[in-house]
Amino acid sequence: MATHNYNIANGSGQAVRQDINNALDAIQTSNSSQVEPSGPEVGQLWYDTSSNELKVYKSSGWQAVGGTASGALIGSGSTRVQLTAGTKALPSVYFGTDTTSGFYAPANNEIALSLQDYTYLRIGYNVAAQGATPNRALFLGNAASLTTPIKPYSVTNAQGTTSQGLMVSELGRLQICAHQGPQIQLNRTGNDGQMITFARDGGGTVGHINMTASAVSYNTGSDYRLKENVVDLTGAKSRLQQLLPKRFNFINTPDRTVDGFIAHETQTIVPESITGTKDEVDSDGNAVHQAIDQSKLVPLLTAALQEAFAEIASLTTRVATLEAN
């Protein structure tokens, strides 16, 4: 085995023949040695017997074929293909002559798609860096939002024009931020039916959103076959009188006064209408707000109104009797 730079030096016949033989030997063995060839030419191959790697000489020096991430090279021992990380302006994988659109790696553990020198898709660990919980996620956005991606759930109004996007995490969570227009658009063609369904623990549907050509309905499970211990709702009027309707504005909308209820006050009367616990906070001390589903008040309101109608009918009969006498 020998190494050679393939430049035949001028000399006597015997010396020249030996130099040629050495060059041919080097070609046959890919310059096999533990010491790199001296005076190599760009593109020359050398088999490094100390590391058992085939290397190519580039302007930056000897480069292992498949051994580092700085060249687009094919690995030998495990049939791997290793590419340069690339950039959004020159991705490591592109198609045809469009060198500004393709795939590249913006950082460790991330893969991105660029279109015309702009990043539009990033897949990787904690892509949305600003936020308490790191996720391996797919993040789709515009060029501005992908520069320093923020979890869509955390975007403020001031950031809205530059941080719009969609994130899908490995935990099955979807977050969307849009500054204008509808965030989700659904279109059903040809017939009426369900647009969204809800299930629990792999079981049957517990609710769905339906649409017709002119309306949308929001439905929760109510089939009699789902229920047991069914009795009439009584004493509704007295419970209804315990509800404490209020007028107020939300802190974020001080100029808008609305009618409604305070969650914890209503929870004692119709607990199924309220989610959450009064004064609850998360592990960071942030408030976990209670919420109300006011549609859950309808059965109580209906029963109370029926009781009131029954009383009115009874009083009407008594008045009619008195007047007749």
NORBEL-V922195 format. One record per run of one state. SS is the DSSP state (H for helix, E for strand, C for the rest). FROM is the first residue (numbers start at 1). TO is the last residue. Records with the same first field share a line. If there is no record, write none. Layout:
SS=FROM-TO  FROM-TO
//
This chain:
C=1-12  29-32  34-44  49-52  59-60  65-72  75-80  83-92  96-97  105-109  116-117  126-129  131-135  142-142  148-149  151-151  155-156  160-164  170-173  178-192  200-204  212-215  221-223  227-235  241-245  249-250  254-257  261-262  268-270  276-280  282-286  288-290  293-293  325-325
H=13-28  143-147  152-154  157-159  224-226  236-240  251-253  263-267  271-273  294-324
E=33-33  45-48  53-58  61-64  73-74  81-82  93-95  98-104  110-115  118-125  130-130  136-141  150-150  165-169  174-177  193-199  205-211  216-220  246-248  258-260  274-275  281-281  287-287  291-292
//
